[in-house]
Amino acid sequence: MLYINCVINTPIQPDAGVPLEIIMAKAIIQAITADDIDNLGILLADISRLTKEADAIKTRLKEGGLDSYDGEVFSAVVVKQDRTSYDPRKVEELLGDLVSQVERVSKVTSVKVTARKA
């Protein structure tokens, strides 16, 4: 694949009353290179891979049966709570007058991770 480094620039016209610092900041923000786009793609791919790894560990924590776990640097707490939500289609139909009929309670389990204090 051939990658071409280029800068996408839009000319900035000085506006009456707009400080030069703002005009220069806009010029810097608008300078987007092909490398920026490629780096963003690589970062998003890394985030996706890392998210999958983290999710697998969180699943093991949730299924582990304990409320908390300690590592050498971090601790993790398994948080169990009920979450209430509403079906938006039913709410629209009922115009909110009969909210209790569209209430749906679901059980939610999440993991909170914080740095351990030495």
N, CA, C and O atoms as a MOPAC input file, in Angstrom:
PM7 MOZYME 1SCF
protein

 N      0.82200 1    -1.17700 1     0.00000 1
 C      0.00000 1     0.00000 1     0.00000 1
 C      0.86300 1     1.23700 1     0.00000 1
 O      1.90900 1     1.27100 1     0.64900 1
 N      0.44200 1     2.23800 1    -0.71200 1
 C      1.17000 1     3.49700 1    -0.78500 1
 C      0.49800 1     4.50900 1     0.11800 1
 O     -0.69400 1     4.78100 1    -0.02000 1
 N      1.26000 1     5.06600 1     1.03800 1
 C      0.73700 1     6.10200 1     1.91300 1
 C      1.38400 1     7.42400 1     1.52500 1
 O      2.60300 1     7.51300 1     1.37500 1
 N      0.57600 1     8.42100 1     1.36900 1
 C      1.07300 1     9.74400 1     1.01400 1
 C      0.86700 1    10.65100 1     2.20600 1
 O     -0.24800 1    10.79000 1     2.70800 1
 N      1.94800 1    11.27000 1     2.65800 1
 C      1.83700 1    12.22600 1     3.74600 1
 C      1.36800 1    13.54900 1     3.18200 1
 O      2.01800 1    14.12800 1     2.31200 1
 N      0.26500 1    14.01600 1     3.66800 1
 C     -0.23200 1    15.30000 1     3.21000 1
 C     -0.89800 1    16.00300 1     4.37900 1
 O     -1.25000 1    15.38200 1     5.38300 1
 N     -1.06000 1    17.27500 1     4.23300 1
 C     -1.71700 1    18.07500 1     5.25400 1
 C     -2.98800 1    18.64200 1     4.65100 1
 O     -2.97600 1    19.20900 1     3.55800 1
 N     -4.09100 1    18.48000 1     5.38300 1
 C     -5.35500 1    19.04200 1     4.94700 1
 C     -5.45000 1    20.41100 1     5.59000 1
 O     -5.56100 1    20.52800 1     6.81000 1
 N     -5.40800 1    21.43700 1     4.77300 1
 C     -5.44400 1    22.79800 1     5.29400 1
 C     -6.61700 1    23.56300 1     4.71800 1
 O     -6.95100 1    23.43300 1     3.54000 1
 N     -7.21900 1    24.34400 1     5.54800 1
 C     -8.24500 1    25.27400 1     5.11600 1
 C     -7.71800 1    26.65800 1     5.42800 1
 O     -7.33400 1    26.92800 1     6.56600 1
 N     -7.69100 1    27.53500 1     4.44800 1
 C     -7.17000 1    28.87600 1     4.74300 1
 C     -7.98100 1    29.54100 1     5.85200 1
 O     -9.20700 1    29.44400 1     5.89200 1
 N     -7.27900 1    30.20700 1     6.73800 1
 C     -7.92500 1    30.90300 1     7.84600 1
 C     -7.92700 1    32.38300 1     7.49900 1
 O     -6.87900 1    32.98200 1     7.25700 1
 N     -9.08200 1    32.94000 1     7.48000 1
 C     -9.22200 1    34.36300 1     7.18400 1
 C     -9.29500 1    35.13600 1     8.48900 1
 O    -10.08900 1    34.79900 1     9.36700 1
 N     -8.47500 1    36.16700 1     8.62300 1
 C     -8.56300 1    36.95900 1     9.85000 1
 C     -9.93700 1    37.60900 1     9.95000 1
 O    -10.42100 1    38.22700 1     9.00200 1
 N    -10.55300 1    37.45600 1    11.11800 1
 C    -11.84800 1    38.08000 1    11.38000 1
 C    -11.63300 1    39.29000 1    12.27200 1
 O    -10.77600 1    39.28500 1    13.15600 1
 N    -12.40800 1    40.30400 1    12.03200 1
 C    -12.32200 1    41.49600 1    12.87500 1
 C    -12.71000 1    41.11500 1    14.29800 1
 O    -13.77600 1    40.54200 1    14.52100 1
 N    -11.86400 1    41.42400 1    15.24200 1
 C    -12.17500 1    41.17500 1    16.63900 1
 C    -11.76800 1    39.81100 1    17.15000 1
 O    -11.89500 1    39.55400 1    18.34700 1
 N    -11.27500 1    38.91000 1    16.28000 1
 C    -10.84700 1    37.58700 1    16.72900 1
 C     -9.35600 1    37.66000 1    17.04200 1
 O     -8.55600 1    38.01500 1    16.17600 1
 N     -8.97900 1    37.32400 1    18.27800 1
 C     -7.56200 1    37.40200 1    18.65100 1
 C     -6.70300 1    36.47500 1    17.78300 1
 O     -7.13800 1    35.40000 1    17.36900 1
 N     -5.48400 1    36.92100 1    17.52700 1
 C     -4.55000 1    36.15000 1    16.70600 1
 C     -4.31200 1    34.76500 1    17.28800 1
 O     -4.13100 1    33.81400 1    16.52800 1
 N     -4.30500 1    34.61600 1    18.62600 1
 C     -4.08300 1    33.31100 1    19.25700 1
 C     -5.17100 1    32.31500 1    18.84400 1
 O     -4.88500 1    31.13700 1    18.63100 1
 N     -6.41000 1    32.78400 1    18.73300 1
 C     -7.51800 1    31.91600 1    18.33300 1
 C     -7.34400 1    31.50500 1    16.87600 1
 O     -7.56100 1    30.34700 1    16.52000 1
 N     -6.95600 1    32.44700 1    16.04600 1
 C     -6.75200 1    32.14500 1    14.62100 1
 C     -5.63500 1    31.12500 1    14.46500 1
 O     -5.76400 1    30.18700 1    13.67800 1
 N     -4.53800 1    31.28900 1    15.20000 1
 C     -3.41700 1    30.35700 1    15.11400 1
 C     -3.81500 1    28.98400 1    15.66100 1
 O     -3.41600 1    27.96100 1    15.10400 1
 N     -4.58900 1    28.95200 1    16.73300 1
 C     -5.04200 1    27.67700 1    17.29400 1
 C     -5.89600 1    26.93100 1    16.28700 1
 O     -5.77900 1    25.71200 1    16.16100 1
 N     -6.75900 1    27.64600 1    15.56300 1
 C     -7.57300 1    27.00800 1    14.53900 1
 C     -6.70000 1    26.43600 1    13.43500 1
 O     -6.98600 1    25.35700 1    12.91500 1
 N     -5.64800 1    27.14000 1    13.07300 1
 C     -4.74600 1    26.66600 1    12.02900 1
 C     -4.04600 1    25.38800 1    12.46800 1
 O     -3.88800 1    24.46300 1    11.67100 1
 N     -3.63000 1    25.32800 1    13.71300 1
 C     -2.95300 1    24.13600 1    14.22400 1
 C     -3.91500 1    22.96400 1    14.29100 1
 O     -3.55800 1    21.85000 1    13.90800 1
 N     -5.12900 1    23.19600 1    14.77100 1
 C     -6.12400 1    22.13300 1    14.88800 1
 C     -6.46800 1    21.56300 1    13.52300 1
 O     -6.70600 1    20.36100 1    13.40400 1
 N     -6.50100 1    22.39900 1    12.48900 1
 C     -6.90700 1    21.95400 1    11.17100 1
 C     -5.81900 1    21.16500 1    10.43800 1
 O     -6.11400 1    20.52400 1     9.42900 1
 N     -4.58100 1    21.19300 1    10.91100 1
 C     -3.48800 1    20.48600 1    10.25600 1
 C     -3.57200 1    18.99600 1    10.59700 1
 O     -3.04000 1    18.56200 1    11.61900 1
 N     -4.22800 1    18.22500 1     9.75600 1
 C     -4.38700 1    16.78500 1     9.96300 1
 C     -3.60100 1    16.07200 1     8.87600 1
 O     -3.79900 1    16.32100 1     7.68700 1
 N     -2.70600 1    15.18200 1     9.29400 1
 C     -1.88200 1    14.48000 1     8.32000 1
 C     -2.39900 1    13.06300 1     8.09900 1
 O     -3.21400 1    12.55600 1     8.86900 1
 N     -1.91200 1    12.43900 1     7.03700 1
 C     -2.24300 1    11.03900 1     6.77900 1
 C     -1.74400 1    10.16400 1     7.92600 1
 O     -2.37300 1     9.16700 1     8.27900 1
 N     -0.60000 1    10.55200 1     8.50500 1
 C     -0.08200 1     9.81400 1     9.66800 1
 C     -1.05200 1     9.87100 1    10.84400 1
 O     -1.21400 1     8.89000 1    11.57100 1
 N     -1.69800 1    11.02600 1    11.02900 1
 C     -2.69000 1    11.14300 1    12.10000 1
 C     -3.80300 1    10.12000 1    11.89600 1
 O     -4.22100 1     9.45000 1    12.84100 1
 N     -4.27200 1    10.00500 1    10.68000 1
 C     -5.36100 1     9.07700 1    10.38000 1
 C     -4.90400 1     7.63900 1    10.60200 1
 O     -5.62600 1     6.83500 1    11.19200 1
 N     -3.69100 1     7.31600 1    10.12100 1
 C     -3.16500 1     5.96100 1    10.31100 1
 C     -2.95800 1     5.64700 1    11.79000 1
 O     -3.28500 1     4.55400 1    12.25100 1
 N     -2.41200 1     6.61400 1    12.52900 1
 C     -2.21400 1     6.41300 1    13.96700 1
 C     -3.54600 1     6.19900 1    14.67200 1
 O     -3.65300 1     5.36300 1    15.56900 1
 N     -4.55900 1     6.95500 1    14.26400 1
 C     -5.87400 1     6.77600 1    14.86900 1
 C     -6.38700 1     5.36300 1    14.61000 1
 O     -6.91900 1     4.72300 1    15.51700 1
 N     -6.23200 1     4.87300 1    13.39000 1
 C     -6.65400 1     3.50800 1    13.07000 1
 C     -5.92500 1     2.47500 1    13.90800 1
 O     -6.53100 1     1.52400 1    14.40200 1
 N     -4.61600 1     2.66400 1    14.06700 1
 C     -3.81000 1     1.73900 1    14.86400 1
 C     -4.24300 1     1.79900 1    16.33300 1
 O     -4.38200 1     0.76500 1    16.98700 1
 N     -4.45500 1     3.00900 1    16.84100 1
 C     -4.89400 1     3.15500 1    18.23500 1
 C     -6.24700 1     2.49400 1    18.45600 1
 O     -6.44000 1     1.79900 1    19.45300 1
 N     -7.18200 1     2.70200 1    17.54100 1
 C     -8.50600 1     2.09800 1    17.69500 1
 C     -8.42800 1     0.57300 1    17.64900 1
 O     -9.15300 1    -0.11400 1    18.36900 1
 N     -7.54500 1     0.04900 1    16.80000 1
 C     -7.35300 1    -1.40400 1    16.74900 1
 C     -6.76400 1    -1.89900 1    18.06900 1
 O     -7.18900 1    -2.92700 1    18.59600 1
 N     -5.78100 1    -1.16300 1    18.60000 1
 C     -5.19500 1    -1.52500 1    19.89900 1
 C     -6.24200 1    -1.46500 1    21.00400 1
 O     -6.30800 1    -2.35200 1    21.85500 1
 N     -7.05700 1    -0.41700 1    20.98600 1
 C     -8.11100 1    -0.27500 1    21.99800 1
 C     -9.07500 1    -1.45100 1    21.91600 1
 O     -9.48700 1    -1.99800 1    22.93800 1
 N     -9.43000 1    -1.83300 1    20.70300 1
 C    -10.35500 1    -2.96000 1    20.52500 1
 C     -9.75700 1    -4.24200 1    21.09100 1
 O    -10.43000 1    -4.98600 1    21.80400 1
 N     -8.49500 1    -4.49400 1    20.77100 1
 C     -7.81500 1    -5.69900 1    21.26900 1
 C     -7.70800 1    -5.67300 1    22.78900 1
 O     -7.99100 1    -6.66600 1    23.45800 1
 N     -7.30000 1    -4.53600 1    23.32300 1
 C     -7.15600 1    -4.41200 1    24.76900 1
 C     -8.50300 1    -4.50500 1    25.48300 1
 O     -8.59300 1    -5.07700 1    26.56900 1
 N     -9.54000 1    -3.95100 1    24.88000 1
 C    -10.88400 1    -4.03500 1    25.46300 1
 C    -11.33700 1    -5.48600 1    25.53800 1
 O    -11.93300 1    -5.90100 1    26.53200 1
 N    -11.06000 1    -6.25300 1    24.49900 1
 C    -11.43200 1    -7.67500 1    24.51400 1
 C    -10.68900 1    -8.40900 1    25.62800 1
 O    -11.27400 1    -9.24100 1    26.32100 1
 N     -9.39900 1    -8.10200 1    25.80200 1
 C     -8.63300 1    -8.73100 1    26.88200 1
 C     -9.18600 1    -8.33900 1    28.24300 1
 O     -9.34200 1    -9.18900 1    29.11900 1
 N     -9.48400 1    -7.05000 1    28.42700 1
 C    -10.02100 1    -6.57700 1    29.70000 1
 C    -11.38900 1    -7.20100 1    29.96700 1
 O    -11.67800 1    -7.60600 1    31.09300 1
 N    -12.22600 1    -7.28000 1    28.93900 1
 C    -13.55900 1    -7.86800 1    29.10500 1
 C    -13.47200 1    -9.33700 1    29.52000 1
 O    -14.27000 1    -9.80300 1    30.33300 1
 N    -12.51000 1   -10.05900 1    28.96500 1
 C    -12.34200 1   -11.47100 1    29.33000 1
 C    -11.95900 1   -11.59900 1    30.81100 1
 O    -12.44600 1   -12.49000 1    31.50700 1
 N    -11.09200 1   -10.71000 1    31.28200 1
 C    -10.70100 1   -10.73800 1    32.69200 1
 C    -11.88600 1   -10.35400 1    33.57700 1
 O    -12.10900 1   -10.97300 1    34.61700 1
 N    -12.65500 1    -9.32400 1    33.16500 1
 C    -13.83100 1    -8.91500 1    33.94100 1
 C    -14.84200 1   -10.04700 1    34.03000 1
 O    -15.45700 1   -10.24800 1    35.07700 1
 N    -15.01800 1   -10.78500 1    32.94800 1
 C    -15.94400 1   -11.92400 1    32.95900 1
 C    -15.49400 1   -12.96000 1    33.98300 1
 O    -16.30900 1   -13.49400 1    34.73500 1
 N    -14.18100 1   -13.24400 1    34.00900 1
 C    -13.66600 1   -14.19700 1    34.98600 1
 C    -13.88300 1   -13.69500 1    36.40800 1
 O    -14.20000 1   -14.48200 1    37.30000 1
 N    -13.71500 1   -12.38200 1    36.63000 1
 C    -13.94100 1   -11.81600 1    37.96600 1
 C    -15.40500 1   -11.95600 1    38.37000 1
 O    -15.70700 1   -12.34100 1    39.49900 1
 N    -16.31000 1   -11.64400 1    37.44800 1
 C    -17.74100 1   -11.74500 1    37.74000 1
 C    -18.14800 1   -13.17800 1    38.04800 1
 O    -18.98200 1   -13.41800 1    38.92100 1
 N    -17.55800 1   -14.13200 1    37.33000 1
 C    -17.89900 1   -15.54000 1    37.51300 1
 C    -17.12600 1   -16.19100 1    38.65400 1
 O    -17.42200 1   -17.32000 1    39.04400 1
 N    -16.12600 1   -15.47100 1    39.19300 1
 C    -15.26400 1   -16.02900 1    40.23400 1
 C    -15.93100 1   -16.20900 1    41.58100 1
 O    -15.46100 1   -16.99600 1    42.40300 1
 N    -17.01400 1   -15.49800 1    41.82000 1
 C    -17.76600 1   -15.69300 1    43.06100 1
 C    -17.34700 1   -14.81700 1    44.22300 1
 O    -18.01300 1   -14.82400 1    45.25800 1
 N    -16.26900 1   -14.06600 1    44.09100 1
 C    -15.85000 1   -13.18600 1    45.17800 1
 C    -16.31000 1   -11.75500 1    44.90100 1
 O    -16.59300 1   -11.38700 1    43.76100 1
 N    -16.37800 1   -10.95600 1    45.97000 1
 C    -16.77000 1    -9.55900 1    45.80600 1
 C    -15.59200 1    -8.65500 1    45.46500 1
 O    -15.77700 1    -7.58600 1    44.88300 1
 N    -14.37600 1    -9.08100 1    45.82600 1
 C    -13.21000 1    -8.25600 1    45.52500 1
 C    -11.98200 1    -9.13400 1    45.30100 1
 O    -11.90400 1   -10.26700 1    45.77300 1
 N    -11.03600 1    -8.57400 1    44.57000 1
 C     -9.78800 1    -9.26600 1    44.23800 1
 C     -8.64700 1    -8.27000 1    44.37800 1
 O     -8.81000 1    -7.08600 1    44.08400 1
 N     -7.49300 1    -8.74800 1    44.82500 1
 C     -6.32400 1    -7.89200 1    44.96600 1
 C     -5.19500 1    -8.37800 1    44.08100 1
 O     -4.89200 1    -9.56900 1    44.01700 1
 N     -4.57900 1    -7.42000 1    43.39900 1
 C     -3.35400 1    -7.67800 1    42.66600 1
 C     -2.21300 1    -7.04700 1    43.43400 1
 O     -2.39800 1    -6.62600 1    44.57600 1
 N     -1.04500 1    -6.97400 1    42.83700 1
 C      0.08800 1    -6.32900 1    43.49500 1
 C     -0.06500 1    -4.81500 1    43.48500 1
 O      0.36900 1    -4.14400 1    44.42200 1
 N     -0.68200 1    -4.26400 1    42.42700 1
 C     -0.79400 1    -2.82100 1    42.26200 1
 C     -2.24400 1    -2.34000 1    42.32300 1
 O     -2.51300 1    -1.24400 1    42.81500 1
 N     -3.17200 1    -3.14700 1    41.82900 1
 C     -4.57400 1    -2.75500 1    41.74100 1
 C     -5.46300 1    -3.71500 1    42.51500 1
 O     -5.09100 1    -4.85600 1    42.79100 1
 N     -6.64000 1    -3.22500 1    42.85500 1
 C     -7.66300 1    -4.09600 1    43.40700 1
 C     -8.89700 1    -3.94700 1    42.53300 1
 O     -9.09000 1    -2.91000 1    41.89800 1
 N     -9.73200 1    -4.97500 1    42.49600 1
 C    -10.94800 1    -4.95700 1    41.69500 1
 C    -12.12000 1    -5.34400 1    42.58200 1
 O    -12.02300 1    -6.27800 1    43.37800 1
 N    -13.21900 1    -4.63100 1    42.44500 1
 C    -14.43300 1    -4.90100 1    43.20900 1
 C    -15.53600 1    -5.25500 1    42.22500 1
 O    -15.76300 1    -4.53000 1    41.25600 1
 N    -16.21700 1    -6.35700 1    42.46600 1
 C    -17.35200 1    -6.76000 1    41.63700 1
 C    -18.58200 1    -6.09400 1    42.22900 1
 O    -18.92900 1    -6.33500 1    43.38500 1
 N    -19.24000 1    -5.25800 1    41.44100 1
 C    -20.38800 1    -4.48900 1    41.91000 1
 C    -21.65400 1    -5.06900 1    41.29000 1
 O    -21.78200 1    -5.15600 1    40.06900 1
 N    -22.59100 1    -5.46700 1    42.16100 1
 C    -23.86400 1    -6.01200 1    41.68700 1
 C    -24.96000 1    -5.01700 1    42.04400 1
 O    -25.03200 1    -4.53500 1    43.17500 1
 N    -25.80500 1    -4.71700 1    41.07600 1
 C    -26.88900 1    -3.77600 1    41.31900 1
 C    -28.02200 1    -4.03400 1    40.33700 1
 O    -27.83200 1    -4.66700 1    39.29800 1
 N    -29.18000 1    -3.54400 1    40.67700 1
 C    -30.32200 1    -3.61600 1    39.76900 1
 C    -30.37400 1    -2.31200 1    38.98700 1
 O    -30.09900 1    -1.24300 1    39.53100 1
 N    -30.72200 1    -2.40500 1    37.72900 1
 C    -30.83200 1    -1.22200 1    36.88300 1
 C    -32.23000 1    -1.19700 1    36.28900 1
 O    -32.70500 1    -2.19900 1    35.75400 1
 N    -32.87900 1    -0.06100 1    36.38500 1
 C    -34.21500 1     0.10200 1    35.82700 1
 C    -34.12100 1     0.90500 1    34.53700 1
 O    -33.43800 1     1.92800 1    34.48400 1
 N    -34.80300 1     0.44300 1    33.50800 1
 C    -34.83300 1     1.17900 1    32.24900 1
 C    -36.24800 1     1.15800 1    31.69300 1
 O    -37.10000 1     0.41300 1    32.17800 1
 N    -36.49600 1     1.96700 1    30.68800 1
 C    -37.82300 1     2.07400 1    30.09100 1
 C    -37.75000 1     1.81400 1    28.59400 1
 O    -36.80700 1     2.23100 1    27.92100 1
 N    -38.75400 1     1.12500 1    28.09000 1
 C    -38.86800 1     0.85900 1    26.66600 1
 C    -39.36100 1     2.14100 1    25.99500 1
 O    -40.50900 1     2.53400 1    26.20200 1
 N    -38.52700 1     2.79500 1    25.20200 1
 C    -38.90600 1     4.09000 1    24.64200 1
 C    -40.14600 1     4.03900 1    23.74100 1
 O    -40.90900 1     5.00400 1    23.68500 1
 N    -40.34800 1     2.93500 1    23.04600 1
 C    -41.53200 1     2.82200 1    22.17900 1
 C    -42.81500 1     2.82200 1    22.99500 1
 O    -43.79500 1     3.47800 1    22.64300 1
 N    -42.79000 1     2.07400 1    24.09300 1
 C    -43.97400 1     2.02300 1    24.94800 1
 C    -44.20600 1     3.36600 1    25.63900 1
 O    -45.34700 1     3.79800 1    25.80200 1
 N    -43.12000 1     4.01800 1    26.04300 1
 C    -43.25600 1     5.32400 1    26.68800 1
 C    -43.90400 1     6.30700 1    25.71700 1
 O    -44.76900 1     7.09200 1    26.10300 1
 N    -43.48100 1     6.25800 1    24.45900 1
 C    -44.09400 1     7.13200 1    23.45200 1
 C    -45.58000 1     6.83500 1    23.30900 1
 O    -46.39900 1     7.75200 1    23.25700 1
 N    -45.92600 1     5.55400 1    23.24400 1
 C    -47.32700 1     5.17400 1    23.10000 1
 C    -48.16300 1     5.64600 1    24.27800 1
 O    -49.28400 1     6.12300 1    24.10500 1
 N    -47.62000 1     5.51100 1    25.45200 1
 C    -48.37800 1     5.84200 1    26.66200 1
 C    -48.17700 1     7.28600 1    27.12000 1
 O    -48.82400 1     7.73900 1    28.06500 1
 N    -47.29500 1     7.99400 1    26.45800 1
 C    -47.03200 1     9.40300 1    26.78500 1
 C    -46.63900 1     9.62600 1    28.23900 1
 O    -46.87300 1    10.69100 1    28.81100 1
 N    -46.05300 1     8.62200 1    28.80400 1
 C    -45.52100 1     8.77300 1    30.15400 1
 C    -46.54900 1     8.69700 1    31.27000 1
 O    -46.17500 1     8.75900 1    32.44100 1
 N    -47.83400 1     8.56400 1    30.95100 1
 C    -48.86300 1     8.52900 1    31.99100 1
 C    -48.83700 1     7.23600 1    32.80300 1
 O    -49.18300 1     7.23200 1    33.98400 1
 N    -48.43800 1     6.16700 1    32.18100 1
 C    -48.45300 1     4.86900 1    32.85300 1
 C    -47.04800 1     4.27300 1    32.88500 1
 O    -46.83700 1     3.14300 1    32.44500 1
 N    -46.10100 1     5.02800 1    33.40100 1
 C    -44.68900 1     4.64500 1    33.38200 1
 C    -44.45800 1     3.28100 1    34.03400 1
 O    -43.61500 1     2.51700 1    33.56400 1
 N    -45.16600 1     2.96700 1    35.07500 1
 C    -44.92800 1     1.70600 1    35.77800 1
 C    -45.20900 1     0.49200 1    34.88800 1
 O    -44.65800 1    -0.58100 1    35.13200 1
 N    -46.04700 1     0.63800 1    33.87200 1
 C    -46.34400 1    -0.48600 1    32.98700 1
 C    -45.21900 1    -0.76000 1    32.00400 1
 O    -45.17000 1    -1.83900 1    31.41400 1
 N    -44.32000 1     0.18500 1    31.81500 1
 C    -43.21900 1    -0.02300 1    30.87000 1
 C    -41.87500 1    -0.17000 1    31.58500 1
 O    -40.82700 1    -0.24600 1    30.94300 1
 N    -41.91500 1    -0.21000 1    32.89500 1
 C    -40.68500 1    -0.35000 1    33.66800 1
 C    -40.12100 1    -1.75100 1    33.52200 1
 O    -40.85300 1    -2.73800 1    33.59900 1
 N    -38.82000 1    -1.83000 1    33.31200 1
 C    -38.14000 1    -3.11300 1    33.17700 1
 C    -36.90400 1    -3.07100 1    34.06900 1
 O    -36.05500 1    -2.19400 1    33.91200 1
 N    -36.79900 1    -4.00100 1    34.99000 1
 C    -35.66600 1    -4.06500 1    35.90400 1
 C    -34.76100 1    -5.20600 1    35.45500 1
 O    -35.21000 1    -6.33700 1    35.26600 1
 N    -33.48900 1    -4.89400 1    35.28900 1
 C    -32.53900 1    -5.93200 1    34.90300 1
 C    -31.37300 1    -5.94200 1    35.88400 1
 O    -30.98300 1    -4.89900 1    36.40800 1
 N    -30.83000 1    -7.10800 1    36.12300 1
 C    -29.69500 1    -7.23900 1    37.03200 1
 C    -28.42500 1    -6.89300 1    36.26300 1
 O    -28.24300 1    -7.32300 1    35.12400 1
 N    -27.54800 1    -6.11300 1    36.89300 1
 C    -26.31900 1    -5.66100 1    36.26700 1
 C    -25.15700 1    -5.95700 1    37.20000 1
 O    -25.23000 1    -5.69700 1    38.40100 1
 N    -24.10200 1    -6.49400 1    36.64900 1
 C    -22.87400 1    -6.72800 1    37.40400 1
 C    -21.74200 1    -6.01600 1    36.67600 1
 O    -21.57200 1    -6.19500 1    35.47000 1
 N    -20.97000 1    -5.21300 1    37.39300 1
 C    -19.84000 1    -4.49800 1    36.79100 1
 C    -18.61300 1    -4.65800 1    37.66800 1
 O    -18.69700 1    -5.13200 1    38.80100 1
 N    -17.49100 1    -4.26300 1    37.13900 1
 C    -16.23000 1    -4.34000 1    37.88000 1
 C    -15.62300 1    -2.95000 1    37.94300 1
 O    -15.50200 1    -2.27700 1    36.92000 1
 N    -15.23800 1    -2.51400 1    39.14100 1
 C    -14.56900 1    -1.24400 1    39.34400 1
 C    -13.11500 1    -1.53300 1    39.68200 1
 O    -12.83300 1    -2.33300 1    40.57400 1
 N    -12.19200 1    -0.89000 1    38.98200 1
 C    -10.75900 1    -1.11200 1    39.23600 1
 C    -10.14200 1     0.19700 1    39.70800 1
 O    -10.33500 1     1.24200 1    39.08700 1
 N     -9.40000 1     0.13500 1    40.80600 1
 C     -8.70300 1     1.32900 1    41.32500 1
 C     -7.29000 1     0.95500 1    41.70200 1
 O     -7.00500 1    -0.20700 1    41.99200 1
 N     -6.39900 1     1.93800 1    41.70000 1
 C     -5.01700 1     1.69400 1    42.10700 1
 C     -4.97700 1     1.43000 1    43.60900 1
 O     -5.64100 1     2.11100 1    44.39100 1
 N     -4.19600 1     0.44100 1    43.99400 1
 C     -4.05800 1     0.13100 1    45.42000 1
 C     -3.08100 1     1.10000 1    46.05800 1
 O     -2.11800 1     1.53800 1    45.43000 1
 N     -3.33800 1     1.42100 1    47.29000 1
 C     -2.42800 1     2.29300 1    48.03700 1
 C     -1.33000 1     1.42500 1    48.64000 1
 O     -1.59700 1     0.35400 1    49.18400 1
 N     -0.10900 1     1.89600 1    48.53600 1
 C      1.04200 1     1.13700 1    49.04400 1
 C      1.07800 1     1.05900 1    50.53200 1
 O      1.98800 1     0.45300 1    51.09700 1

